[in-house]
Amino acid sequence: MIKRLGLRKSFDPQEAIFIFGDPRSGSTWLAEMISMATERLLVDEPLNLNHTKDLLPDSFGWRQHIPENQDWLEVRDYFINLLSGKNIPHPCIRQNDLIHFLKSKNAVYKTIRGKRLLHWLKANIKFKYKPIFLIRHPLAMIHSLSKHQSWNYQFRPFELPKKRNIETYVKHNDFLQNLRSTEEQILAHWCMANEIYFKHDNLIKDCIIVKYEDLLSDTENTLIDIFNEWQMDVGGINKIDFRKPSSSSNKGHKILPAVQKEQWKKEMDNTSVQKYNRILEYFEIEY
């Protein structure tokens, strides 16, 4: 509908709210709650390359890294136009969101593929509201991912992407080529994406760190802390049903914090734990 009507918005890029997560990290749930509380449009996965044809250059990859001081004008233009509402990929806007689209004065942007762009984005866009850096226990994330239909695709051995700025992949190429499942590959990508968190990168100081487990256990106060950090009115939080699952959930029942925090420990066998811990050890990550 939005595409057919040719509707566009005019947003201030510096007013954007950005949520950087990982697969199965609660990013959709958090984005939907913040979108509701702030009456902002939700822009879902603007770095999904299936949605950005003709908007991003062919040399831009799925989990692209750009050095902080690199001038990549085509990508910068994409983000400026995206955050100003001029070229939001239509698949990133839900088809039943026309009224929300028309009323919104800005947007919440949620991506599970953008953490390695954080340095560059912070250098190119002066965000008024600190971006959210959302993180979940890696084995819980992998357990959830293995049970979700959207990640049930055929495994393909790792190959170096023919894109720009692939130094990290080159460095770990031998290790990545020896991984033998989609879950192992996703966990390796998780390690590379969250490296800045575990190495206490100064960039993290300019983000709001949200642990999924805290969000799950004390949703209301976690959201209040976020809104206080942004110096925003917290009144909109009262509209949220905290136990309502996200639209990306493959379960229809209410959210049960104790189950979702601990279930993976009961269901994941020791062989899998050892296999995944080998990847964490290689990347020198202790969670």
C-alpha positions as CSV (number, residue, x, y, z in Angstrom):
1,M,0.0,0.0,0.0
2,I,2.7,2.5,1.0
3,K,4.7,1.7,-2.2
4,R,1.6,1.9,-4.4
5,L,0.7,5.3,-3.0
6,G,4.2,6.6,-3.4
7,L,4.3,7.9,0.1
8,R,7.5,9.4,1.6
9,K,8.5,10.9,4.9
10,S,10.8,13.7,6.0
11,F,12.7,12.8,9.1
12,D,15.7,14.4,10.9
13,P,18.5,11.7,10.6
14,Q,20.0,12.8,13.9
15,E,16.6,12.0,15.7
16,A,16.7,8.3,14.6
17,I,16.6,5.6,17.1
18,F,18.8,2.7,16.1
19,I,18.8,-0.8,17.6
20,F,21.7,-3.1,16.9
21,G,21.1,-6.7,17.7
22,D,21.8,-10.2,16.5
23,P,19.6,-13.1,15.3
24,R,17.2,-14.3,18.0
25,S,18.4,-11.6,20.4
26,G,15.0,-10.0,21.2
27,S,15.7,-7.1,18.8
28,T,12.2,-7.3,17.1
29,W,10.5,-7.5,20.5
30,L,12.4,-4.5,21.8
31,A,11.9,-2.5,18.6
32,E,8.2,-3.1,18.6
33,M,7.9,-2.0,22.2
34,I,9.9,1.2,21.6
35,S,8.0,1.9,18.4
36,M,4.7,1.6,20.2
37,A,5.8,3.7,23.2
38,T,7.2,6.5,21.0
39,E,4.6,6.3,18.2
40,R,7.4,6.0,15.7
41,L,7.5,4.0,12.5
42,L,9.4,0.7,12.8
43,V,11.9,0.1,10.0
44,D,12.8,-3.6,10.1
45,E,16.1,-4.8,8.8
46,P,17.3,-2.0,6.4
47,L,20.6,-3.9,6.0
48,N,18.9,-7.0,4.6
49,L,20.3,-7.0,1.1
50,N,17.2,-8.7,-0.3
51,H,15.4,-5.4,0.6
52,T,18.0,-2.9,-0.7
53,K,18.4,-3.7,-4.4
54,D,19.5,-0.6,-6.3
55,L,19.9,1.2,-3.0
56,L,23.3,-0.1,-1.8
57,P,26.3,-0.8,-4.0
58,D,27.1,-4.4,-5.1
59,S,30.4,-4.2,-3.1
60,F,28.4,-3.8,0.2
61,G,28.1,-7.2,2.1
62,W,25.7,-8.8,4.4
63,R,27.6,-8.0,7.6
64,Q,29.6,-5.1,6.2
65,H,32.4,-3.5,8.1
66,I,33.6,0.0,7.2
67,P,36.6,1.6,8.9
68,E,35.7,4.7,10.9
69,N,37.7,7.1,8.6
70,Q,36.8,5.6,5.3
71,D,34.8,7.7,2.8
72,W,32.2,5.5,1.1
73,L,29.9,8.1,-0.3
74,E,27.3,5.7,-1.8
75,V,26.7,4.0,1.6
76,R,26.7,7.3,3.4
77,D,24.1,8.6,1.0
78,Y,22.0,5.5,1.6
79,F,22.0,6.0,5.3
80,I,21.3,9.7,5.1
81,N,18.3,9.1,2.8
82,L,17.2,6.1,4.9
83,L,17.2,8.0,8.2
84,S,15.6,11.0,6.6
85,G,12.7,8.8,5.4
86,K,13.4,9.4,1.7
87,N,14.3,5.9,0.6
88,I,13.1,3.4,3.2
89,P,13.0,0.0,1.5
90,H,9.4,-0.9,1.2
91,P,9.8,-4.5,2.5
92,C,11.2,-2.9,5.7
93,I,7.8,-1.3,6.4
94,R,4.9,-3.6,7.4
95,Q,2.0,-3.6,5.0
96,N,-0.5,-3.0,7.7
97,D,1.4,0.0,9.1
98,L,-0.1,2.7,6.8
99,I,-1.7,4.8,9.5
100,H,1.5,4.5,11.7
101,F,3.5,5.6,8.7
102,L,1.4,8.7,8.1
103,K,1.4,9.8,11.7
104,S,5.1,9.1,12.5
105,K,7.5,12.0,12.9
106,N,10.5,9.7,13.0
107,A,11.4,6.0,13.1
108,V,13.0,3.1,15.0
109,Y,15.5,1.3,12.9
110,K,16.3,-2.3,13.9
111,T,19.0,-4.4,12.4
112,I,20.7,-7.8,13.2
113,R,23.5,-7.2,10.8
114,G,24.8,-3.7,11.6
115,K,27.1,-3.9,14.7
116,R,30.3,-3.9,12.6
117,L,29.2,-0.6,11.1
118,L,28.8,1.1,14.5
119,H,32.2,3.0,14.4
120,W,31.6,4.3,10.9
121,L,27.9,5.3,11.5
122,K,28.8,7.1,14.7
123,A,31.5,9.0,12.8
124,N,29.2,10.0,10.0
125,I,25.9,10.7,11.9
126,K,25.6,12.6,15.1
127,F,22.8,10.6,16.8
128,K,20.8,12.6,19.4
129,Y,19.7,9.3,21.0
130,K,22.4,6.8,21.9
131,P,22.0,3.7,19.8
132,I,21.0,0.5,21.6
133,F,23.5,-2.4,21.6
134,L,21.5,-5.5,22.4
135,I,23.2,-8.7,23.3
136,R,22.1,-12.2,24.4
137,H,24.0,-15.2,25.7
138,P,25.4,-16.7,22.6
139,L,24.4,-20.3,23.3
140,A,20.9,-19.2,24.1
141,M,20.8,-17.3,20.9
142,I,22.0,-20.3,18.9
143,H,19.5,-22.6,20.6
144,S,16.7,-20.3,19.7
145,L,17.9,-19.9,16.2
146,S,18.1,-23.7,15.6
147,K,14.4,-23.9,16.4
148,H,13.2,-21.0,14.2
149,Q,11.9,-21.6,10.7
150,S,13.5,-18.5,9.1
151,W,17.0,-19.9,9.8
152,N,16.3,-23.4,8.5
153,Y,18.2,-23.1,5.3
154,Q,20.7,-25.4,3.6
155,F,24.2,-25.2,4.9
156,R,26.9,-23.8,2.6
157,P,30.6,-23.8,3.5
158,F,32.1,-20.4,4.1
159,E,33.7,-18.6,1.2
160,L,35.4,-15.2,1.4
161,P,32.9,-12.6,0.2
162,K,33.8,-10.6,-2.8
163,K,33.1,-7.3,-1.1
164,R,35.0,-4.4,0.4
165,N,36.8,-4.4,3.8
166,I,37.0,-8.1,4.3
167,E,40.2,-8.1,6.4
168,T,38.5,-9.8,9.4
169,Y,37.2,-12.6,7.2
170,V,40.7,-13.1,5.7
171,K,42.2,-13.2,9.2
172,H,39.8,-16.0,10.3
173,N,39.4,-17.6,6.9
174,D,40.9,-21.0,7.7
175,F,38.8,-21.4,10.9
176,L,35.6,-20.3,9.2
177,Q,36.1,-22.7,6.3
178,N,36.2,-25.6,8.8
179,L,32.8,-24.9,10.3
180,R,30.2,-27.5,9.4
181,S,26.8,-26.1,10.3
182,T,24.7,-23.0,9.9
183,E,24.6,-22.6,13.7
184,E,28.4,-22.6,13.9
185,Q,28.7,-20.0,11.2
186,I,26.1,-17.7,12.8
187,L,27.9,-18.1,16.1
188,A,31.2,-17.1,14.5
189,H,29.6,-14.1,12.9
190,W,28.2,-13.3,16.4
191,C,31.7,-13.3,17.8
192,M,33.0,-11.0,15.1
193,A,30.1,-8.6,15.5
194,N,30.3,-8.4,19.3
195,E,34.1,-8.2,19.6
196,I,33.8,-4.5,20.5
197,Y,31.7,-5.4,23.5
198,F,34.1,-8.0,24.9
199,K,37.2,-5.9,24.2
200,H,35.6,-2.9,26.0
201,D,35.8,-0.7,23.0
202,N,35.3,3.0,23.8
203,L,32.5,3.0,21.3
204,I,30.4,1.1,23.7
205,K,30.4,4.0,26.0
206,D,28.4,5.9,23.4
207,C,25.7,3.2,23.2
208,I,23.1,1.9,25.6
209,I,24.0,-1.7,26.5
210,V,20.9,-3.9,26.9
211,K,21.3,-7.5,27.9
212,Y,18.4,-9.6,26.6
213,E,18.3,-11.5,29.9
214,D,17.7,-8.2,31.8
215,L,15.1,-7.1,29.3
216,L,13.3,-10.4,29.8
217,S,13.5,-10.4,33.6
218,D,12.6,-6.7,34.2
219,T,11.1,-5.4,31.0
220,E,9.4,-2.3,32.3
221,N,12.4,-1.0,34.3
222,T,14.8,-1.7,31.5
223,L,12.7,0.4,29.1
224,I,12.4,3.1,31.7
225,D,16.2,3.2,32.0
226,I,16.5,3.5,28.2
227,F,14.0,6.3,28.0
228,N,15.7,8.1,30.9
229,E,19.0,7.8,29.1
230,W,17.4,9.4,26.1
231,Q,15.7,12.0,28.3
232,M,12.4,11.0,26.8
233,D,8.9,10.9,28.5
234,V,8.3,7.4,29.8
235,G,4.5,7.7,29.7
236,G,4.2,5.8,26.4
237,I,5.6,2.7,28.1
238,N,2.2,2.2,29.9
239,K,0.7,1.2,26.5
240,I,2.9,-1.9,26.3
241,D,1.9,-5.5,27.0
242,F,5.3,-6.7,28.2
243,R,4.4,-10.4,27.9
244,K,3.2,-10.2,24.3
245,P,5.7,-12.0,22.0
246,S,7.3,-10.2,19.0
247,S,5.9,-10.6,15.5
248,S,9.1,-12.7,14.7
249,S,8.3,-15.3,17.3
250,N,7.1,-18.7,16.1
251,K,5.2,-19.2,19.4
252,G,1.8,-17.8,20.1
253,H,1.9,-17.9,23.9
254,K,2.9,-15.2,26.3
255,I,6.5,-14.6,27.1
256,L,7.7,-16.6,30.1
257,P,11.0,-15.1,31.3
258,A,12.2,-18.0,33.4
259,V,11.6,-20.5,30.6
260,Q,13.2,-18.4,27.9
261,K,16.2,-17.6,30.0
262,E,17.0,-21.1,31.1
263,Q,15.4,-23.6,28.6
264,W,18.5,-23.8,26.4
265,K,20.5,-25.2,29.3
266,K,18.1,-28.0,29.7
267,E,17.8,-28.8,26.0
268,M,21.3,-28.4,24.6
269,D,23.4,-31.5,24.9
270,N,27.0,-31.5,26.1
271,T,28.4,-32.3,22.6
272,S,26.8,-29.2,21.2
273,V,27.9,-27.1,24.1
274,Q,31.5,-28.2,23.6
275,K,31.3,-27.6,19.8
276,Y,30.0,-24.0,20.4
277,N,32.4,-23.3,23.2
278,R,35.3,-24.2,20.8
279,I,34.2,-21.3,18.6
280,L,34.0,-18.9,21.6
281,E,37.4,-20.0,22.8
282,Y,38.9,-19.4,19.3
283,F,37.6,-15.8,19.3
284,E,38.7,-15.4,22.9
285,I,35.2,-14.6,24.2
286,E,34.0,-15.3,27.7
287,Y,30.4,-14.6,28.3
